[in-house]
Amino acid sequence: MKVLLAAALCLLLQEAPRKEDSGLRMLRPIQKRLDEGLEAVIKGTKPAEAFKPFKPESVPIDRTTTLLGDMKSHGVVRGETFAIELEVQLWSAGKGVYKITALGHVTSSEASFIALTGRRFDGTARSAVPVAKCVGDAEPFKDAAEYLVKLLAERRVDSLYFADLEKLKKRIPKQFQDPIVDGVKLSKAGAEALAKEVAAVKHDEIRIQLGEQYFTSLGADGSVKDGFIRGKLRISDAGEVVYRLNRFETE
């Protein structure tokens, strides 16, 4: 009997829904591509080639040499995706009415929110792309955005997984820990109010845009170094993922 009970308990635990199913897990293919791309850049591959199939952002100055030099001077030998920014806009009758901004902590083992906020807005402060255009490499962003809107509209706050603060701090340079931890706490505290607002918003279209992306910088021994490797993502009007590496950020 004890063996049967133990087996039944094991089965229940295996079938229990994962809290991280808040939609951010759908961004793992993006996280994997970013991590592989950065590794290739560190080994000498040009960013435009390293991050394929993402399109390279056209920039007047290539900062790669400076970035790699800064990484070397700080003892950084590799990086792992720390956060990806996703902006979700709700539109009605051709006009933007509500904006949700999410900063997701997406790694190979975890997908959780660092920040999740929302506000009403009139029109759009930046270009956003209808999710219907987001296919191929951009499809994970579409899926994550649609699922997030669904959870909020249904007020399923318990299904929103916020980052474990103690685990998160181990991946953050010390000078950034306090503001990031405070952001998690504020977002978690405001999740119920956010869901209530989204549930009340009438919309007929979802549009998305991307933003900042951060890598945790690591030394040869796996220790977290004193800066983030920063990049930028966006979705083009054609629905393609565009990416560029920016800089090594210490403040």
Backbone bond lengths (Angstrom), bond angles and torsions (degrees), N, CA, C in turn:
res aa  C-N    CA-C-N  psi(-1)  N-CA   C-N-CA  omega(-1)  CA-C   N-CA-C  phi
1 M - - - 1.464 - - 1.534 111.61 -
2 K 1.331 116.35 -42.52 1.465 119.47 -179.65 1.525 110.92 -62.16
3 V 1.342 114.44 -37.04 1.465 118.77 179.64 1.522 110.69 -65.35
4 L 1.354 116.10 -41.61 1.464 120.84 179.46 1.522 111.12 -64.76
5 L 1.337 115.93 -42.30 1.471 119.61 178.99 1.525 110.92 -63.63
6 A 1.306 116.19 -41.79 1.470 120.05 179.22 1.520 111.09 -63.22
7 A 1.345 115.84 -41.48 1.466 120.11 179.09 1.516 111.21 -64.85
8 A 1.339 116.73 -40.96 1.462 121.25 179.25 1.518 111.02 -64.01
9 L 1.347 116.47 -41.88 1.459 120.84 179.22 1.516 110.64 -63.79
10 C 1.317 115.78 -41.57 1.474 120.29 178.33 1.517 110.96 -60.64
11 L 1.328 117.23 -42.52 1.461 121.83 179.74 1.520 111.53 -64.18
12 L 1.325 116.02 -41.00 1.469 120.13 179.08 1.515 110.63 -63.24
13 L 1.323 116.14 -41.97 1.462 119.82 -179.99 1.520 110.91 -65.24
14 Q 1.328 116.61 -37.14 1.460 119.55 179.89 1.524 111.32 -68.06
15 E 1.325 117.86 -32.98 1.452 121.44 -175.23 1.519 113.08 -92.62
16 A 1.341 117.09 -4.74 1.463 120.15 -179.37 1.519 109.53 -63.89
17 P 1.324 118.43 138.15 1.461 120.49 179.50 1.517 111.43 -63.73
18 R 1.300 116.68 143.19 1.460 121.07 179.98 1.515 109.42 -87.89
19 K 1.326 115.95 133.52 1.459 119.48 -178.21 1.521 111.71 -63.23
20 E 1.331 116.36 -25.18 1.458 118.39 -177.37 1.527 112.43 -72.59
21 D 1.325 117.40 -3.79 1.454 120.13 178.81 1.529 111.99 -72.08
22 S 1.321 117.22 36.67 1.453 122.39 177.31 1.517 111.61 -85.45
23 G 1.308 116.46 3.70 1.456 120.38 176.61 1.515 113.73 112.36
24 L 1.330 117.29 -28.23 1.454 120.20 -176.87 1.523 112.48 -66.64
25 R 1.318 117.32 -25.63 1.464 120.40 177.60 1.526 110.98 -58.96
26 M 1.344 115.84 -24.76 1.459 119.98 -179.47 1.528 111.91 -68.35
27 L 1.330 116.53 -12.43 1.464 120.42 -179.93 1.527 112.47 -90.97
28 R 1.319 117.64 4.79 1.466 119.51 -178.81 1.538 113.22 -61.24
29 P 1.339 120.04 -36.46 1.472 118.03 175.60 1.534 112.16 -61.49
30 I 1.336 116.67 -33.81 1.468 121.11 176.79 1.520 109.83 -67.67
31 Q 1.326 116.36 -46.71 1.471 121.59 179.25 1.528 110.84 -58.16
32 K 1.316 116.20 -43.55 1.467 120.63 -179.15 1.522 110.96 -63.94
33 R 1.330 116.86 -42.73 1.464 120.74 -179.94 1.531 110.74 -65.30
34 L 1.330 116.84 -39.51 1.461 120.47 178.66 1.521 111.33 -65.08
35 D 1.320 116.62 -44.44 1.467 120.30 -179.84 1.529 111.03 -63.20
36 E 1.320 115.82 -43.08 1.466 119.65 179.08 1.521 111.00 -65.96
37 G 1.339 116.19 -37.69 1.450 120.24 179.45 1.518 112.36 -64.90
38 L 1.336 116.82 -44.07 1.468 120.05 179.55 1.522 110.37 -63.93
39 E 1.320 116.69 -41.14 1.472 119.84 177.98 1.525 110.50 -58.58
40 A 1.325 116.23 -41.47 1.464 120.20 179.69 1.527 111.45 -66.17
41 V 1.333 117.02 -39.58 1.468 120.63 178.67 1.526 110.31 -63.02
42 I 1.320 116.64 -43.23 1.467 120.66 179.59 1.533 110.46 -61.32
43 K 1.323 116.35 -31.54 1.466 120.44 -179.85 1.526 112.45 -84.38
44 G 1.348 116.84 -3.02 1.457 119.43 173.87 1.515 117.03 116.71
45 T 1.332 117.93 -2.39 1.461 120.39 179.20 1.525 110.61 -77.11
46 K 1.307 117.39 140.98 1.460 121.36 176.89 1.533 109.66 -65.12
47 P 1.349 117.77 141.55 1.468 120.21 -178.50 1.518 114.69 -54.50
48 A 1.332 117.40 -39.04 1.467 120.29 -178.76 1.520 111.58 -59.85
49 E 1.306 116.30 -30.88 1.459 121.23 178.39 1.527 111.01 -88.68
50 A 1.334 115.83 -39.30 1.466 121.24 -173.66 1.517 113.00 -63.95
51 F 1.329 116.74 -36.47 1.463 120.00 -174.24 1.531 113.81 -97.47
52 K 1.315 117.41 10.64 1.464 119.26 175.34 1.517 109.86 -58.86
53 P 1.333 117.80 143.45 1.469 129.76 13.51 1.537 114.59 -87.04
54 F 1.340 118.80 5.41 1.459 119.26 175.84 1.530 108.73 -63.33
55 K 1.321 115.52 144.87 1.454 120.43 179.31 1.532 109.61 -80.82
56 P 1.331 118.05 140.82 1.464 119.66 177.86 1.525 110.97 -75.14
57 E 1.308 116.55 139.99 1.458 121.26 175.34 1.518 108.90 -76.59
58 S 1.315 116.52 135.60 1.455 120.55 177.22 1.522 109.20 -78.44
59 V 1.332 116.95 118.20 1.465 121.46 -178.49 1.521 109.21 -129.51
60 P 1.345 117.29 146.40 1.471 120.06 -178.86 1.525 113.11 -68.92
61 I 1.352 116.51 -28.36 1.466 120.59 -177.96 1.520 109.13 -129.21
62 D 1.322 116.84 128.29 1.458 121.74 176.23 1.528 107.92 -82.56
63 R 1.327 116.49 114.84 1.467 120.94 -176.44 1.525 112.91 -93.01
64 T 1.315 117.66 6.20 1.464 120.12 -173.02 1.525 112.53 -59.51
65 T 1.326 117.19 -45.28 1.465 120.46 -178.74 1.520 111.10 -61.29
66 T 1.336 115.72 -43.87 1.469 119.91 178.28 1.521 111.03 -63.85
67 L 1.329 116.13 -43.64 1.463 120.91 179.27 1.519 110.93 -58.94
68 L 1.322 117.13 -49.81 1.461 120.54 -178.43 1.521 111.47 -64.27
69 G 1.332 117.04 -35.15 1.454 120.61 176.82 1.521 111.79 -65.83
70 D 1.331 116.17 -42.62 1.468 120.28 178.26 1.529 110.90 -65.03
71 M 1.319 116.01 -40.33 1.463 119.72 178.11 1.530 110.40 -61.45
72 K 1.309 116.34 -45.02 1.459 120.66 -178.84 1.526 111.13 -62.69
73 S 1.320 116.65 -42.41 1.468 120.04 -178.32 1.529 112.68 -67.35
74 H 1.333 116.70 -20.88 1.464 121.32 177.94 1.532 112.28 -101.13
75 G 1.319 116.46 10.09 1.459 120.20 176.43 1.509 114.89 74.21
76 V 1.340 117.06 24.31 1.465 121.42 -178.27 1.523 109.72 -91.55
77 V 1.339 116.28 126.99 1.463 119.92 179.38 1.525 112.42 -115.49
78 R 1.340 116.76 -14.94 1.460 119.45 176.98 1.527 109.56 -160.22
79 G 1.330 115.23 172.25 1.462 119.49 179.61 1.519 110.82 -145.09
80 E 1.312 115.97 154.59 1.460 122.40 176.48 1.515 108.74 -130.73
81 T 1.319 117.03 137.79 1.462 120.54 -179.08 1.521 110.96 -52.17
82 F 1.315 114.77 130.25 1.463 121.22 177.62 1.523 111.04 -106.06
83 A 1.328 117.10 -45.54 1.466 119.57 -175.58 1.520 111.74 -152.14
84 I 1.334 114.28 148.93 1.463 123.07 177.12 1.527 107.59 -132.31
85 E 1.337 116.23 130.88 1.465 120.94 -179.22 1.533 110.82 -95.18
86 L 1.312 115.17 132.92 1.465 121.67 179.37 1.523 109.13 -131.11
87 E 1.325 116.13 125.93 1.464 121.22 176.41 1.528 108.70 -108.24
88 V 1.306 115.86 126.36 1.462 122.08 -178.67 1.522 108.41 -116.38
89 Q 1.307 116.55 123.01 1.461 121.39 -179.12 1.529 110.28 -112.27
90 L 1.309 115.44 134.74 1.461 121.19 175.06 1.520 108.32 -100.69
91 W 1.326 116.36 128.93 1.459 122.23 -177.04 1.521 110.45 -119.33
92 S 1.315 115.25 149.55 1.459 121.56 176.96 1.519 109.01 -139.73
93 A 1.330 116.44 126.36 1.465 122.45 179.19 1.520 111.99 51.50
94 G 1.342 116.02 43.59 1.453 121.08 175.45 1.515 115.31 78.53
95 K 1.325 117.59 14.73 1.459 121.15 -177.42 1.526 110.20 -135.78
96 G 1.330 115.72 135.32 1.454 120.06 177.58 1.516 111.05 -70.21
97 V 1.346 116.28 135.54 1.471 119.73 -177.49 1.530 113.08 -125.43
98 Y 1.333 117.71 -23.80 1.467 118.85 -178.57 1.529 109.16 -151.96
99 K 1.339 114.63 143.30 1.458 121.05 -177.60 1.530 109.93 -126.85
100 I 1.327 115.86 128.48 1.462 122.68 175.98 1.530 107.44 -113.25
101 T 1.319 116.23 128.96 1.457 120.94 177.84 1.516 108.99 -115.81
102 A 1.317 115.89 124.18 1.462 121.21 -179.37 1.522 109.69 -122.88
103 L 1.324 115.72 135.80 1.463 121.71 171.09 1.519 105.94 -115.03
104 G 1.323 114.93 110.24 1.448 120.27 -173.85 1.515 112.76 -100.65
105 H 1.317 115.86 132.63 1.464 122.52 173.27 1.520 106.31 -88.49
106 V 1.324 116.14 100.07 1.464 121.23 -173.26 1.521 108.97 -118.62
107 T 1.328 115.81 115.17 1.457 122.14 178.06 1.527 108.27 -129.36
108 S 1.317 116.32 -177.37 1.462 119.90 178.76 1.520 111.89 -69.20
109 S 1.335 117.30 -17.05 1.462 120.09 -176.17 1.523 114.23 -121.45
110 E 1.330 117.98 -6.97 1.469 119.72 -177.18 1.518 110.98 -148.54
111 A 1.327 115.00 147.91 1.464 121.28 174.33 1.519 106.79 -140.61
112 S 1.328 116.79 107.85 1.462 120.58 -173.63 1.523 110.15 -147.90
113 F 1.332 115.89 164.87 1.454 120.31 -179.46 1.527 111.07 -89.17
114 I 1.331 114.75 134.09 1.459 121.63 169.13 1.520 108.67 -95.34
115 A 1.317 115.41 -38.30 1.463 121.33 177.46 1.525 108.86 -144.97
116 L 1.328 115.08 142.16 1.464 121.11 177.88 1.519 107.85 -151.57
117 T 1.327 115.78 108.72 1.457 120.99 -176.64 1.522 109.92 -135.91
118 G 1.319 116.36 166.97 1.452 120.28 178.09 1.508 111.56 -156.00
119 R 1.312 115.79 158.90 1.471 120.72 177.05 1.525 109.25 -161.70
120 R 1.301 115.27 154.35 1.470 120.24 173.56 1.521 109.04 -74.08
121 F 1.315 116.08 148.00 1.462 119.22 175.83 1.514 108.93 -151.41
122 D 1.315 114.18 159.46 1.460 121.64 -176.08 1.521 108.09 -110.64
123 G 1.324 116.07 104.84 1.461 118.71 -177.80 1.511 109.62 89.78
124 T 1.318 117.85 -141.20 1.466 121.32 179.62 1.520 110.20 -147.75
125 A 1.327 115.04 135.25 1.457 120.44 179.52 1.525 111.63 -83.22
126 R 1.317 117.44 -15.50 1.455 121.82 179.78 1.521 108.51 -151.17
127 S 1.310 115.52 160.85 1.454 120.37 -178.17 1.522 110.57 -64.65
128 A 1.310 116.19 130.82 1.453 121.96 175.72 1.525 108.35 -127.93
129 V 1.327 115.93 151.91 1.463 121.64 -172.31 1.530 109.68 -113.78
130 P 1.340 118.79 131.05 1.466 120.22 175.75 1.530 110.81 -55.86
131 V 1.322 116.86 138.14 1.463 119.44 -176.51 1.531 111.82 -61.82
132 A 1.317 117.10 -24.32 1.467 119.89 178.78 1.527 112.04 -60.55
133 K 1.343 116.94 -24.95 1.458 121.39 179.62 1.525 112.60 -83.32
134 C 1.320 116.32 -14.82 1.464 120.75 -172.91 1.524 110.51 -87.28
135 V 1.318 115.32 91.46 1.464 121.29 -179.51 1.529 108.44 -122.30
136 G 1.312 116.45 174.47 1.461 119.69 178.83 1.513 111.26 63.32
137 D 1.329 116.22 -126.68 1.459 121.08 -176.32 1.523 112.80 -66.97
138 A 1.326 117.65 -20.72 1.467 121.36 179.66 1.522 112.93 -87.76
139 E 1.324 117.10 -7.88 1.464 120.36 -174.59 1.530 114.20 -61.41
140 P 1.356 119.68 -35.69 1.466 118.30 177.04 1.525 113.01 -58.24
141 F 1.333 117.07 -34.89 1.463 119.73 177.84 1.531 110.80 -67.74
142 K 1.304 116.30 -40.32 1.470 121.52 176.46 1.525 110.14 -59.25
143 D 1.336 116.00 -49.23 1.463 120.52 -177.67 1.527 111.03 -62.55
144 A 1.327 116.47 -43.21 1.466 120.21 -179.49 1.521 111.29 -64.42
145 A 1.327 116.32 -42.02 1.470 120.44 -178.73 1.522 111.14 -65.75
146 E 1.314 117.14 -46.19 1.462 120.54 -178.76 1.523 111.15 -63.45
147 Y 1.318 116.28 -39.74 1.466 118.94 -178.93 1.520 111.08 -70.21
148 L 1.328 116.74 -38.50 1.465 120.23 177.68 1.523 110.76 -62.19
149 V 1.321 117.02 -45.21 1.469 120.59 178.49 1.529 110.27 -60.74
150 K 1.310 116.15 -40.61 1.466 120.40 179.37 1.535 111.10 -61.87
151 L 1.314 116.69 -46.58 1.467 120.16 179.80 1.528 111.47 -61.53
152 L 1.326 116.36 -44.07 1.461 119.90 -178.79 1.531 111.00 -68.89
153 A 1.325 117.09 -42.72 1.459 120.45 -178.99 1.526 111.57 -64.12
154 E 1.324 115.79 -30.82 1.467 120.37 177.94 1.532 112.15 -90.65
155 R 1.332 115.50 2.58 1.472 123.60 177.78 1.521 111.94 56.83
156 R 1.320 114.98 40.44 1.468 121.10 178.83 1.529 109.46 -92.27
157 V 1.309 115.38 64.22 1.465 121.60 -175.08 1.527 111.35 -62.62
158 D 1.321 117.34 -32.72 1.463 120.58 -179.89 1.523 112.44 -63.93
159 S 1.335 116.78 -16.66 1.458 120.71 179.44 1.529 112.53 -91.31
160 L 1.321 116.41 -0.10 1.460 120.87 176.36 1.526 108.36 -90.67
161 Y 1.310 116.18 117.09 1.459 121.32 -175.57 1.527 109.46 -97.71
162 F 1.324 115.95 112.95 1.466 121.16 177.26 1.532 109.66 -95.02
163 A 1.307 115.05 149.27 1.465 120.81 -173.39 1.524 111.96 -59.34
164 D 1.309 115.36 140.68 1.458 122.25 171.91 1.531 107.52 -70.75
165 L 1.325 116.57 118.70 1.462 120.36 -170.35 1.524 113.41 -64.09
166 E 1.309 117.08 -39.85 1.463 119.41 -178.73 1.527 111.11 -67.06
167 K 1.318 116.77 -41.21 1.464 120.23 177.32 1.526 110.47 -67.67
168 L 1.334 115.53 -41.09 1.459 120.62 -177.11 1.525 111.60 -62.44
169 K 1.322 116.65 -42.65 1.472 121.05 -176.86 1.524 112.09 -60.05
170 K 1.325 115.86 -27.80 1.459 119.59 -179.96 1.520 112.31 -71.15
171 R 1.345 116.87 -12.74 1.457 120.93 -179.20 1.532 112.16 -108.24
172 I 1.337 116.48 7.91 1.466 121.02 -174.63 1.527 110.51 -117.81
173 P 1.332 118.77 132.27 1.464 120.47 171.06 1.529 110.01 -56.37
174 K 1.315 117.58 143.85 1.463 121.80 -170.87 1.526 113.41 -55.36
175 Q 1.336 118.09 -38.08 1.460 120.24 -175.64 1.523 112.81 -69.46
176 F 1.340 117.31 -15.71 1.464 120.72 179.88 1.526 113.28 -103.03
177 Q 1.310 117.43 -5.10 1.461 120.13 -171.59 1.525 113.46 -63.14
178 D 1.311 117.56 -48.54 1.475 120.00 -174.29 1.531 112.73 -61.25
179 P 1.339 119.83 -51.55 1.471 118.41 -179.08 1.527 113.15 -64.35
180 I 1.330 117.84 -34.36 1.462 119.66 179.69 1.523 110.71 -70.60
181 V 1.319 117.10 -43.94 1.469 120.96 178.03 1.527 110.59 -62.45
182 D 1.324 116.91 -41.85 1.471 120.45 177.56 1.522 110.74 -61.36
183 G 1.334 116.41 -38.32 1.462 120.26 179.27 1.516 112.51 -63.99
184 V 1.330 116.07 -39.37 1.463 119.77 177.72 1.526 110.03 -63.33
185 K 1.315 116.51 -45.82 1.466 121.08 -178.42 1.529 111.52 -61.87
186 L 1.340 116.30 -43.73 1.467 120.19 -179.42 1.529 111.23 -65.95
187 S 1.319 115.77 -41.63 1.474 119.48 -179.79 1.520 111.30 -65.53
188 K 1.304 115.84 -41.46 1.466 120.04 179.77 1.522 110.61 -64.69
189 A 1.328 115.73 -41.44 1.467 120.13 -179.94 1.527 111.48 -67.03
190 G 1.331 117.01 -29.87 1.459 120.72 -176.59 1.520 114.61 -95.80
191 A 1.328 117.49 4.29 1.460 120.71 -174.61 1.525 113.08 -63.28
192 E 1.306 116.77 -39.69 1.465 120.01 -179.07 1.527 110.56 -64.60
193 A 1.327 116.77 -44.01 1.466 120.87 178.97 1.527 110.92 -65.73
194 L 1.330 116.88 -38.06 1.461 121.03 177.53 1.525 110.63 -62.17
195 A 1.318 116.49 -46.95 1.460 120.44 179.84 1.526 111.25 -61.39
196 K 1.313 116.60 -39.26 1.468 120.79 179.08 1.529 110.52 -62.53
197 E 1.327 116.81 -42.02 1.463 120.40 178.68 1.526 111.62 -65.33
198 V 1.331 116.81 -46.34 1.460 120.59 -178.56 1.527 110.44 -63.16
199 A 1.328 116.79 -38.87 1.468 120.74 -180.00 1.528 111.50 -62.54
200 A 1.326 116.15 -25.93 1.462 120.21 -177.46 1.523 113.26 -90.77
201 V 1.340 116.13 -7.33 1.470 120.22 -176.69 1.527 110.44 -86.84
202 K 1.300 116.77 123.26 1.456 121.04 174.30 1.517 108.77 -87.00
203 H 1.320 115.97 127.15 1.461 119.47 -179.29 1.520 109.77 -146.57
204 D 1.309 115.10 155.81 1.458 120.29 178.72 1.524 112.48 -124.08
205 E 1.339 115.68 4.04 1.460 119.09 -178.32 1.530 109.43 -155.69
206 I 1.325 115.01 146.13 1.457 121.61 173.80 1.521 108.12 -116.10
207 R 1.313 115.49 130.41 1.460 120.92 174.69 1.528 108.76 -122.92
208 I 1.318 115.92 152.60 1.457 118.76 -178.81 1.517 111.43 -135.33
209 Q 1.322 114.08 158.44 1.451 122.54 170.14 1.523 107.09 -149.01
210 L 1.310 115.51 159.37 1.455 120.86 -177.67 1.514 109.69 -110.12
211 G 1.309 116.04 179.17 1.461 119.42 -177.34 1.516 111.46 -154.59
212 E 1.315 115.43 -131.86 1.457 120.85 -174.67 1.528 111.46 -70.89
213 Q 1.320 114.21 152.99 1.466 121.81 176.42 1.517 107.40 -140.58
214 Y 1.321 116.33 138.77 1.460 121.03 -174.57 1.528 111.14 -129.46
215 F 1.336 114.62 140.70 1.460 121.52 170.20 1.526 108.42 -107.80
216 T 1.331 116.90 138.43 1.459 120.65 165.51 1.521 107.05 -71.75
217 S 1.326 117.47 131.83 1.461 120.85 179.76 1.523 109.43 -93.82
218 L 1.327 115.36 134.92 1.458 121.33 -173.27 1.522 111.56 -126.44
219 G 1.332 114.99 145.93 1.449 121.05 176.12 1.516 111.34 -88.57
220 A 1.317 116.44 -178.82 1.462 121.29 -178.17 1.523 112.13 -62.38
221 D 1.340 116.25 -29.02 1.463 120.47 -179.83 1.525 112.91 -90.38
222 G 1.342 116.54 5.12 1.462 120.64 179.79 1.506 114.57 86.82
223 S 1.329 117.91 0.81 1.464 120.91 -179.71 1.519 110.63 -75.40
224 V 1.348 115.86 149.23 1.463 121.56 179.04 1.521 109.75 -77.04
225 K 1.304 116.72 127.44 1.460 121.88 -179.76 1.535 110.32 -90.46
226 D 1.342 116.30 178.61 1.472 120.46 -166.15 1.523 114.46 -91.61
227 G 1.321 117.32 38.69 1.460 119.40 175.87 1.515 111.58 -167.66
228 F 1.336 115.37 162.48 1.459 121.54 173.52 1.525 109.51 -100.44
229 I 1.315 116.63 143.70 1.456 121.71 167.92 1.525 104.83 -89.52
230 R 1.319 115.53 123.11 1.464 119.65 -169.82 1.524 111.55 -113.07
231 G 1.325 114.84 138.37 1.452 120.97 176.12 1.517 110.20 -133.42
232 K 1.312 116.46 -178.55 1.460 120.68 -179.46 1.520 109.41 -141.05
233 L 1.331 114.87 131.48 1.460 122.43 177.33 1.517 109.90 -112.32
234 R 1.309 116.87 148.67 1.456 120.60 168.76 1.517 109.03 -153.38
235 I 1.299 116.19 163.03 1.454 121.60 174.27 1.521 107.75 -109.90
236 S 1.315 116.20 126.17 1.462 121.15 -178.10 1.523 110.29 -72.95
237 D 1.314 116.04 168.87 1.469 120.91 178.19 1.525 111.57 -59.97
238 A 1.340 115.32 -24.21 1.460 119.86 179.71 1.529 112.12 -86.18
239 G 1.339 116.52 -1.18 1.453 120.07 178.72 1.520 114.45 87.35
240 E 1.331 117.58 17.99 1.462 121.79 -179.65 1.526 110.77 -97.39
241 V 1.331 116.69 148.86 1.460 121.59 176.05 1.522 108.82 -81.04
242 V 1.319 115.71 127.24 1.466 122.48 178.98 1.528 107.35 -117.10
243 Y 1.341 116.52 137.87 1.471 119.08 -175.42 1.522 111.74 -141.81
244 R 1.329 114.57 146.74 1.463 119.81 170.58 1.525 109.88 -146.55
245 L 1.320 115.25 144.69 1.462 121.16 170.45 1.522 108.11 -81.01
246 N 1.316 116.56 140.91 1.455 119.41 -177.57 1.523 113.88 -108.38
247 R 1.331 116.02 -72.17 1.462 118.17 -172.02 1.520 110.88 -162.41
248 F 1.315 113.26 172.15 1.467 121.13 172.35 1.522 106.62 -97.34
249 E 1.305 116.38 120.64 1.471 122.01 -170.20 1.523 111.67 -112.09
250 T 1.310 115.92 121.63 1.463 120.37 -178.22 1.529 112.86 -113.65
251 E 1.338 117.77 -2.78 1.471 119.80 179.98 1.517 110.18 -154.01
